[in-house]
Amino acid sequence: MINKNDFPVMEYDDDKDAVVNPFKWNLEPFSTDKLIITFFPDVIDDLHKSGELELERHFAGENPVYVYRFKSQPDVLITLGYVGCPACAGNLEVFAACGATKVMFCGGGGVLDKSIKVGELLVVEGAIRDEGFSYKYIEPSRYIYTDKKITQKITNYLEQHKISYLTGITWTTDAMFRETKALVEERKAEGAKIVEMEQAGCIAISQFRNFDYGAIIYGGDDVSQDEWDTRSWDKRKGIRYNLVMLCRELVKEI
């Protein structure tokens, strides 16, 4: 049943089926249920060149998707995430249809507070839903939250291994070129620590399809000031590699 609204983006249909449904495609199951989604192509390239990855699945199409498994730990898969909820979370639903039930996400995001240093880890507790994708999976709300039990498992592991971290929510937006000063201040006041483009959608898919999902985003560029500061966030190869390796262990914990 459709809950009607003056704004189409807010109209939610509680019918669990859809005309196009990857769970009806009889997809071949993955060899394991554990998957890392990373936004670090440099790390995947380096792992591939060093012979540490082998192909698990190739999804053909105009925007092909490659899923790899670690040779040393074949019970863990890794894939490169696509930008934005429709691409990233849409692919995640296909991965769930292939049997992924334990998923860790790692990426970088723009900090809303300059005191968050480049490379500081944020364990995602939820997101402000300033996008359109999640509203087709979970009925409208201002916030969406990760599973507290999964978040606790992640933070327990980080504490046991003496890895520093922050916890908090993100601001998920479709429009990276419309992060105005007023909106940055508003979302910061609501509690968001980082802005990004995928978390609300990925969390929604995990709830809709009922699988375990966790995310860690490191502090990247700074959008909290009058002028954008990239802080060379995408050049931090050591941080990015270490975060992928961390998620390789965490995905087995959740």
Backbone torsions as a table, in degrees:
resi	resn	phi	psi	omega
1	MET	NA	133.9	-178.9
2	ILE	-88.1	128.3	171.4
3	ASN	-86.8	105.6	-174.4
4	LYS	-69.0	149.3	-179.9
5	ASN	-152.0	153.9	177.5
6	ASP	-63.3	-24.6	-177.8
7	PHE	-112.4	117.7	-175.8
8	PRO	-53.0	-35.1	-177.6
9	VAL	-62.8	-21.9	-178.3
10	MET	-94.1	-1.4	-179.1
11	GLU	-82.3	120.0	-176.3
12	TYR	-114.3	131.4	177.0
13	ASP	-107.9	122.7	-176.7
14	ASP	-84.0	5.0	174.4
15	ASP	-67.7	121.3	-176.1
16	LYS	-75.3	-13.8	179.9
17	ASP	-96.0	166.5	177.3
18	ALA	-151.9	160.7	-179.5
19	VAL	-60.6	-44.9	175.6
20	VAL	-106.1	112.6	-172.2
21	ASN	-138.2	108.5	-176.9
22	PRO	-62.3	-19.9	178.8
23	PHE	-74.8	-6.0	175.9
24	LYS	-102.2	2.7	-173.3
25	TRP	-89.1	-2.6	-178.4
26	ASN	52.8	47.4	-179.7
27	LEU	-68.1	144.6	176.3
28	GLU	-64.9	130.4	-179.1
29	PRO	-65.3	147.6	170.8
30	PHE	-63.7	163.1	178.5
31	SER	-75.6	-11.7	178.9
32	THR	-150.8	162.7	-179.3
33	ASP	-98.0	3.6	-174.2
34	LYS	-104.1	127.6	-173.4
35	LEU	-140.1	136.9	170.8
36	ILE	-107.0	130.6	169.0
37	ILE	-106.8	119.6	179.8
38	THR	-122.2	152.7	176.3
39	PHE	-106.6	26.2	-177.3
40	PHE	-114.3	84.8	-179.6
41	PRO	-61.8	-30.1	179.4
42	ASP	-63.2	-37.9	179.6
43	VAL	-68.4	-44.8	178.7
44	ILE	-62.1	-42.3	178.4
45	ASP	-59.8	-45.7	-178.9
46	ASP	-65.3	-41.4	178.4
47	LEU	-64.2	-39.0	-179.6
48	HIS	-68.1	-44.6	-179.7
49	LYS	-64.3	-32.4	-179.5
50	SER	-83.8	2.1	176.7
51	GLY	78.3	19.0	-176.9
52	GLU	-90.0	-6.8	-178.8
53	LEU	-124.2	150.4	170.0
54	GLU	-135.3	152.0	-173.4
55	LEU	-69.5	129.3	173.6
56	GLU	-96.4	-45.9	-176.2
57	ARG	-157.3	141.4	174.0
58	HIS	-119.1	119.0	174.9
59	PHE	-97.9	111.3	-176.9
60	ALA	-75.9	168.3	178.1
61	GLY	142.5	-174.2	-179.2
62	GLU	-65.7	-28.9	176.2
63	ASN	-124.9	79.1	-173.8
64	PRO	-60.9	149.1	-179.5
65	VAL	-122.4	134.8	179.8
66	TYR	-118.6	128.8	176.1
67	VAL	-115.2	128.2	-178.3
68	TYR	-114.5	162.3	170.0
69	ARG	-122.2	149.6	177.6
70	PHE	-75.9	129.7	179.6
71	LYS	-65.0	-37.7	-178.4
72	SER	-77.9	-22.1	178.2
73	GLN	-138.3	75.5	-174.4
74	PRO	-66.2	-5.9	176.5
75	ASP	-84.5	5.4	178.5
76	VAL	-126.5	129.9	177.2
77	LEU	-105.5	159.4	177.1
78	ILE	-144.7	143.1	177.8
79	THR	-145.1	157.8	177.9
80	LEU	-87.9	125.5	179.3
81	GLY	-74.8	150.0	175.2
82	TYR	-97.4	152.0	-173.8
83	VAL	-74.8	132.5	175.3
84	GLY	95.1	151.0	-178.0
85	CYS	-58.6	-47.4	-177.6
86	PRO	-57.6	-38.6	-178.9
87	ALA	-80.4	-51.8	-174.9
88	CYS	-71.2	-53.5	-178.8
89	ALA	-72.0	-30.6	175.0
90	GLY	-62.3	-45.2	175.1
91	ASN	-63.1	-36.5	179.8
92	LEU	-60.1	-35.7	177.9
93	GLU	-65.6	-38.1	175.7
94	VAL	-64.3	-41.7	178.3
95	PHE	-61.7	-38.8	177.1
96	ALA	-63.5	-37.0	177.7
97	ALA	-67.6	-20.1	176.4
98	CYS	-91.2	3.6	173.8
99	GLY	105.0	6.6	176.8
100	ALA	-70.8	121.4	179.4
101	THR	-124.9	-6.8	176.8
102	LYS	-129.1	111.8	-173.4
103	VAL	-130.5	129.8	172.0
104	MET	-117.3	133.0	178.6
105	PHE	-107.6	138.2	171.7
106	CYS	-139.8	134.1	-179.6
107	GLY	-161.3	-168.4	175.8
108	GLY	-122.3	157.6	-179.3
109	GLY	-149.3	162.9	179.7
110	GLY	-77.5	128.8	-178.8
111	VAL	-79.9	143.5	177.4
112	LEU	-98.4	-1.0	179.1
113	ASP	-138.1	119.1	-174.7
114	LYS	-64.0	-15.8	178.6
115	SER	-71.8	-15.8	175.4
116	ILE	-78.3	114.1	-173.2
117	LYS	-76.3	157.6	173.5
118	VAL	-60.5	126.6	178.3
119	GLY	95.9	-11.5	176.0
120	GLU	-64.8	139.0	-175.3
121	LEU	-93.5	130.3	173.4
122	LEU	-109.5	116.8	171.6
123	VAL	-81.9	117.3	-171.7
124	VAL	-74.8	123.2	176.5
125	GLU	-100.7	-10.5	-179.5
126	GLY	165.8	-174.1	-177.1
127	ALA	-149.9	147.9	168.3
128	ILE	-80.4	127.3	-170.1
129	ARG	-88.5	73.2	179.5
130	ASP	-100.4	52.3	179.9
131	GLU	-149.8	-176.3	-176.3
132	GLY	-109.8	-25.2	-171.2
133	PHE	-61.7	-48.2	-172.1
134	SER	-64.1	-23.6	-176.8
135	TYR	-71.5	-11.6	176.4
136	LYS	-91.9	-5.5	-179.7
137	TYR	-114.6	-37.5	-178.2
138	ILE	-128.0	135.1	-175.6
139	GLU	-57.3	154.2	-171.4
140	PRO	-55.8	138.4	173.7
141	SER	-162.3	162.3	-179.3
142	ARG	-77.4	-33.8	-177.5
143	TYR	-122.5	155.9	169.3
144	ILE	-134.8	141.6	-171.4
145	TYR	-121.8	147.9	173.4
146	THR	-74.1	165.5	177.9
147	ASP	-68.9	122.8	-177.1
148	LYS	-60.7	-33.0	180.0
149	LYS	-66.6	-39.2	178.4
150	ILE	-67.8	-44.8	178.3
151	THR	-58.9	-40.2	179.8
152	GLN	-65.0	-39.5	177.7
153	LYS	-62.7	-39.2	179.7
154	ILE	-66.0	-49.4	-177.5
155	THR	-67.4	-34.3	176.3
156	ASN	-60.3	-44.0	-179.7
157	TYR	-64.3	-43.9	-179.2
158	LEU	-62.5	-41.2	179.5
159	GLU	-67.9	-40.8	179.3
160	GLN	-61.2	-32.5	-177.7
161	HIS	-102.1	13.4	174.8
162	LYS	54.7	44.0	177.1
163	ILE	-103.6	121.2	-177.6
164	SER	-73.3	149.7	-177.0
165	TYR	-160.5	163.4	169.3
166	LEU	-114.2	159.7	169.8
167	THR	-124.2	154.3	178.1
168	GLY	159.5	-173.5	-177.8
169	ILE	-104.0	161.5	176.0
170	THR	-110.4	169.9	171.0
171	TRP	-110.3	110.6	178.1
172	THR	-94.9	119.6	-179.8
173	THR	-131.0	148.5	175.4
174	ASP	-79.6	-21.5	-166.1
175	ALA	-114.8	88.7	-175.7
176	MET	-69.4	-17.7	178.0
177	PHE	-97.2	12.1	176.9
178	ARG	-124.3	31.3	174.4
179	GLU	-85.5	77.5	-175.4
180	THR	-73.0	162.8	180.0
181	LYS	-58.1	-43.0	-179.2
182	ALA	-64.4	-41.8	179.6
183	LEU	-68.1	-38.7	176.8
184	VAL	-58.6	-46.2	-179.6
185	GLU	-65.9	-38.4	179.6
186	GLU	-65.1	-47.5	-178.5
187	ARG	-67.9	-35.4	176.3
188	LYS	-63.0	-42.2	178.6
189	ALA	-63.7	-28.9	178.0
190	GLU	-78.9	-7.3	176.5
191	GLY	111.6	-3.2	-179.4
192	ALA	-71.0	139.3	179.7
193	LYS	-107.2	-25.0	-177.0
194	ILE	-140.1	145.5	173.8
195	VAL	-106.2	138.6	-179.9
196	GLU	-155.4	-170.9	-170.9
197	MET	-127.9	6.7	-171.2
198	GLU	-129.8	-23.4	-165.4
199	GLN	-64.6	-42.0	-179.9
200	ALA	-58.1	-41.0	-179.9
201	GLY	-69.8	-43.0	-179.9
202	CYS	-65.6	-41.2	177.8
203	ILE	-63.6	-41.2	179.7
204	ALA	-61.2	-43.3	178.7
205	ILE	-62.6	-41.7	-179.1
206	SER	-63.0	-36.5	177.7
207	GLN	-72.7	-42.8	-177.2
208	PHE	-65.8	-39.6	-177.6
209	ARG	-99.2	-1.5	171.1
210	ASN	60.5	60.0	173.1
211	PHE	-134.0	167.1	-175.6
212	ASP	-82.6	130.8	-175.9
213	TYR	-141.1	132.7	173.9
214	GLY	-137.3	158.4	-177.8
215	ALA	-146.0	140.2	171.4
216	ILE	-127.7	128.3	179.2
217	ILE	-122.8	131.9	179.4
218	TYR	-94.5	149.0	178.3
219	GLY	-61.1	122.8	-177.5
220	GLY	-114.2	-117.7	-179.9
221	ASP	-68.7	164.5	-176.8
222	ASP	-112.4	115.5	177.5
223	VAL	-109.6	14.7	-175.7
224	SER	-85.6	-11.7	-176.4
225	GLN	-103.4	176.1	179.2
226	ASP	-64.1	-31.8	179.0
227	GLU	-117.4	138.1	-180.0
228	TRP	-65.8	133.6	177.1
229	ASP	-120.9	111.6	-177.4
230	THR	-67.7	-27.2	-177.7
231	ARG	53.2	21.9	-178.9
232	SER	49.7	39.8	-173.3
233	TRP	-61.6	-33.5	-175.5
234	ASP	-85.6	3.8	178.9
235	LYS	-103.5	5.6	-175.1
236	ARG	-86.5	71.1	-172.0
237	LYS	-61.1	-39.1	-179.5
238	GLY	-64.5	-43.9	178.8
239	ILE	-61.7	-44.2	-175.5
240	ARG	-67.0	-44.7	177.9
241	TYR	-62.4	-46.0	-178.2
242	ASN	-63.3	-35.1	179.6
243	LEU	-68.6	-39.0	176.0
244	VAL	-62.9	-44.1	179.4
245	MET	-65.0	-35.7	175.6
246	LEU	-63.1	-45.2	-179.7
247	CYS	-66.6	-27.8	175.6
248	ARG	-61.5	-33.0	177.2
249	GLU	-83.5	-40.2	-177.2
250	LEU	-64.8	-35.6	-177.3
251	VAL	-64.0	-20.3	176.3
252	LYS	-86.7	-13.2	-179.5
253	GLU	-90.1	-30.1	-173.7
254	ILE	-81.4	NA	NA
